[in-house]
Structures are given as C-alpha cells and as structure tokens.
C-alpha cells in the first residue's frame, strides 16, 4: 500500500476483489502520535474506473488496539478528491475503511457482483504540525489543516 503515500497520480493501491460484503481497509502508521483532524483520498481517475469508495469510515488509534471512529459518510462516484474532516484527536494510526463501492454516477442503481477498493493517494492532516508544501487549494486559506503523512515517512499495512 506504499503507493497511496508516494504522491504520484500514476500509481495506486487496490484491495483484493471479493463477492462478500465490502469492508476493505488500509491502516497508516504516522510514526508518532499526532493531533489528527482530517484525511483526503484521491480515487483512481481512469475512465470508468472501478473501486471508488462510497460508504466509508475513518478510525484513529494510539496503539492499534483501541480504535475510535471519528468520521463516516458517503462519497460520490467522481474524480474529485474526497475529504473527511473531524475534531482533532491524538493518534498514531489512521484507518480508512471502505464499506461499499460507489456506483457510477450515470447509473446509480448499478450493483457489482465483485467489489474492490482503489486508492491513488491518501493524505493525513493534523493541527499544530506544519510541513513544507502547499495545502490543497480547495480547502481555502482559513482551513486549519496541516499535511503530515508524506513528510513523516509513515508506514501502511
């Protein structure tokens, strides 16, 4: 899953496909405890790309033992960056769980026999931690998110 942290749009991570109910997850180790308050995810952008996350949850943990759900929702099937913002929580581990694959926007009634998750890039945000580099423009100048994942050499599993 190192491809979700390399900042490259031509690489991506894909879960195994399954006919079971979807519950794919990726865990990112930030290397140390951070005051985490957001996650952005870039889906695969190819035409008719499968594996876009619809229903999702974000969980945080200090030790990979006790997890706290801090965000959940439904992302649409499109090529935009997906964002989950939540109250700051101290955590070392961030888990993104895909609970369902989003159907294509032109045919929302589509149901797949096999589902999987595809992620091009993930960024984790934390308050009181500032790294070099721009914050995505869509967040606006007053949004207090600082990018921490790539510069901290995190690990994922």
C-alpha positions in Angstrom: 0.0 0.0 0.0 3.0 2.3 -0.2 1.6 3.6 -3.4 -1.1 5.6 -1.5 1.7 7.7 0.1 4.0 8.3 -2.8 2.3 11.4 -4.1 2.2 10.0 -7.6 -1.0 10.0 -9.7 0.1 7.1 -11.9 0.5 4.6 -9.0 -2.3 3.2 -6.8 -3.3 0.6 -4.3 -6.1 -1.9 -5.0 -7.6 -4.3 -2.5 -8.4 -7.9 -3.3 -11.7 -8.3 -5.1 -14.5 -10.1 -3.2 -18.1 -11.2 -3.6 -18.6 -10.8 0.2 -19.9 -7.5 1.6 -17.2 -4.9 1.3 -15.1 -4.0 4.3 -11.7 -3.1 2.8 -9.4 -1.1 5.0 -6.0 0.5 4.9 -4.0 1.5 8.1 -1.4 4.2 8.0 1.2 4.5 10.8 2.2 8.1 11.2 5.4 7.1 13.1 4.5 9.1 16.2 1.3 10.5 17.8 -0.2 13.5 16.0 -3.2 15.7 16.6 -5.1 14.3 13.6 -8.1 16.1 12.2 -8.5 15.1 8.6 -7.9 12.7 5.7 -8.1 13.3 2.0 -8.2 10.5 -0.6 -7.7 10.6 -4.3 -9.6 7.9 -6.2 -8.5 6.2 -9.4 -9.2 8.6 -12.2 -9.3 6.4 -15.2 -12.4 6.5 -17.3 -15.0 4.0 -15.9 -12.5 3.2 -13.1 -13.9 0.8 -10.5 -13.1 0.7 -6.9 -14.3 4.1 -5.9 -15.2 4.3 -2.2 -18.8 5.1 -1.4 -19.8 4.4 2.2 -16.7 4.8 4.4 -15.4 5.2 7.9 -12.3 6.8 9.4 -10.9 5.3 12.6 -8.0 6.5 14.8 -5.8 4.7 17.4 -2.8 5.4 19.5 -1.8 1.7 19.7 -3.7 -0.3 17.1 -5.7 -1.9 19.9 -8.3 0.6 20.8 -9.9 2.3 17.8 -12.3 5.4 17.8 -14.5 6.1 14.8 -14.1 9.8 14.0 -15.8 10.1 10.7 -18.2 8.3 8.4 -20.2 9.1 5.3 -20.9 8.6 1.6 -18.5 9.7 -1.1 -19.8 10.0 -4.7 -18.5 8.3 -7.8 -16.4 11.0 -9.5 -12.8 12.1 -9.9 -12.7 14.6 -7.1 -10.5 14.4 -4.0 -12.6 13.0 -1.1 -12.2 14.7 2.2 -13.1 13.7 5.8 -12.6 16.4 8.5 -13.2 15.8 12.2 -12.4 17.2 15.6 -8.7 16.7 16.4 -7.8 13.5 18.2 -4.3 12.3 19.3 -3.4 9.2 17.2 -0.6 7.4 15.7 -2.6 5.1 13.4 -5.3 6.1 10.9 -7.6 3.6 9.3 -9.8 4.2 6.3 -12.5 1.6 5.9 -14.4 1.2 2.6 -17.8 -0.2 3.5 -19.1 0.0 -0.1 -18.1 0.7 -3.6 -19.7 3.8 -5.2 -21.7 3.0 -8.3 -21.1 5.1 -11.4 -22.9 8.4 -11.3 -24.6 7.8 -14.7 -26.1 4.6 -13.4 -26.5 4.8 -9.6 -28.6 1.6 -9.5 -25.6 -0.5 -10.6 -24.7 -3.3 -8.2 -21.5 -5.2 -8.6 -21.0 -8.9 -8.0 -17.4 -8.4 -7.2 -16.2 -5.3 -5.3 -12.8 -3.8 -4.5 -11.2 -0.6 -3.5 -8.7 1.5 -5.5 -6.8 4.5 -3.9 -4.3 6.7 -5.8 -3.2 8.8 -2.8 -4.1 9.5 0.8 -3.0 12.5 2.9 -3.4 12.7 6.6 -3.9 16.1 8.3 -3.0 17.3 11.8 -3.2 20.5 13.7 -0.1 22.1 15.3 2.0 20.2 12.8 3.1 22.1 9.7 5.1 20.6 6.8 6.6 22.2 3.8 4.4 22.3 0.7 1.0 23.7 -0.2 -2.3 22.7 1.4 -4.7 21.8 -1.4 -6.4 24.9 -2.7 -9.9 23.5 -2.4 -9.6 23.8 1.4 -9.3 27.5 1.4 -7.0 29.8 3.3 -8.8 29.6 6.7 -8.9 25.9 7.0 -6.5 24.8 9.8 -5.2 21.5 8.4 -1.5 20.7 8.0 -0.3 17.9 5.9 1.6 15.3 7.9 1.6 11.9 6.2 4.1 12.1 3.4 6.8 14.1 5.3 6.7 11.8 8.4 7.6 8.7 6.4 4.6 6.8 7.6 4.0 3.1 7.1 0.8 1.4 6.0 -0.5 -2.1 6.2 
